[in-house]
Amino acid sequence: MRVARTVPESEDVTSIWLEAADGAALPPWRAGQHIAVRAGAGKGGADEIRMYSLSGDPALHAPFANAYRISVKREDRGVVSRYLHAHAAAGMTLDVSAPRGAFGLAAGETPVVLVSAGIGVTPMLAMLYALAEDAGPARQVWWFHGARDGRHHAFREELRALAARCPGMRTHVAYSRPGDEDRAGEAFDLEGRLSVARMQADGVPREANFYLCGPLPFLRDMRAQLRAWGVPDEHIHEEIFGAEIGRNARVDNPASALSIAPHLPDGPAGDGPTIAFVRSGLRVNWSDRYTALLDLAEACAVPVRWSCRTGVCHNCRANLLDGKIRYAPQPLSPPPDGTVLLCCAKPEGDVQLEL
């Protein structure tokens, strides 16, 4: 794809607008999805791949017609983000995947709560565009966002314009360290960090669907608060781009012992090939109720790391000791020989994994 233009959104966030280099129509996408971007940002110009949420309007209305928008936060140690901030300019070409990912709005009229911190705002903004297009006037929508201060608050004016198109929407912005120029009640609503208690005070119903995106510590804290309130896991939807460990493991220290020992999964036993988690001393028969080996590992409380769940990041890569697998979807790039990407792999017979 070709960079059409770049737009600064805050002190450390820049949006990059991408169009097909040959002018072709772009594949459609759903709010919450992301693309993988490959850039020669590594040592000696080596390729590096990173994932970025699409932050624009999924309906591709003007000014998004036939263009994708990603919004990149410049990280101090971010090899690709620093490269893009320094070099992305109109006319530059980048290798880009088709839109990927299962994170997205559930169908129906259940109340929606969009909760983000920092650059986690990007998929939420796309969801808000979708809600502004499709949500009925009776659907309740809450927007909760946390930023450091006004200088680091991206898309503030764009959000206000979108909110005006959503009559059932309420917004709440928290600044953790507001600057002298930031005025409470104008730029932000609360000094401090977001909390479920604040959501309760704002009338959010526990039966809502909660969509979360942000740094891992923020996600862990917000997930724990929602569960303590009694929100069921099926109503908590997360987008995670940092490595995560299986939720049955101790996420406060992934290297520590499991809080729950690996075990056979709940429910009826499968009748498919045998999956051996060798380090965990566990052998389980595959069942078609699992979409990938990663799902089975999580059901067994086998500690695994993951991030994209779509075959892009390779965080879920594990050693394949024996057996054959097939991929659905195909990974963006194949893993090294003797390894497997758990998030999109299914067994083609008995499999042994070094997990």
QUIFEN-V990400 format. One line per field, one symbol per residue. phi: phi as a letter, one per 20 degrees, with the letter a starting at -180 (. if undefined). A space follows every 10 residues. Layout:
phi: ???
//
This chain:
phi: .dfeaccfda fcccededcf femffeffbd gofcceddce eefmnffcdc dcffddeffl fgeeglbdcd cdefegdegf fffffedfbg nfdcecefgc odfafffodg gdcecbclff ffffffffgf ffedfffefe cdcdcdcfaf fdeemfffff ffgfedfedc dbcddfbfef eedfndfbdb epdfbfgfff fenfefefed dcbrfggfff ffgffffffo ffgfdddcdc degcdgfeee ffbgeefffc fgbfffnfff cegeddeffe mcccefcffe eaffffgffe mffcdbbemc mdemfefcfe faocccdbff ffbfffgncb effcdcfdpf cddec
//
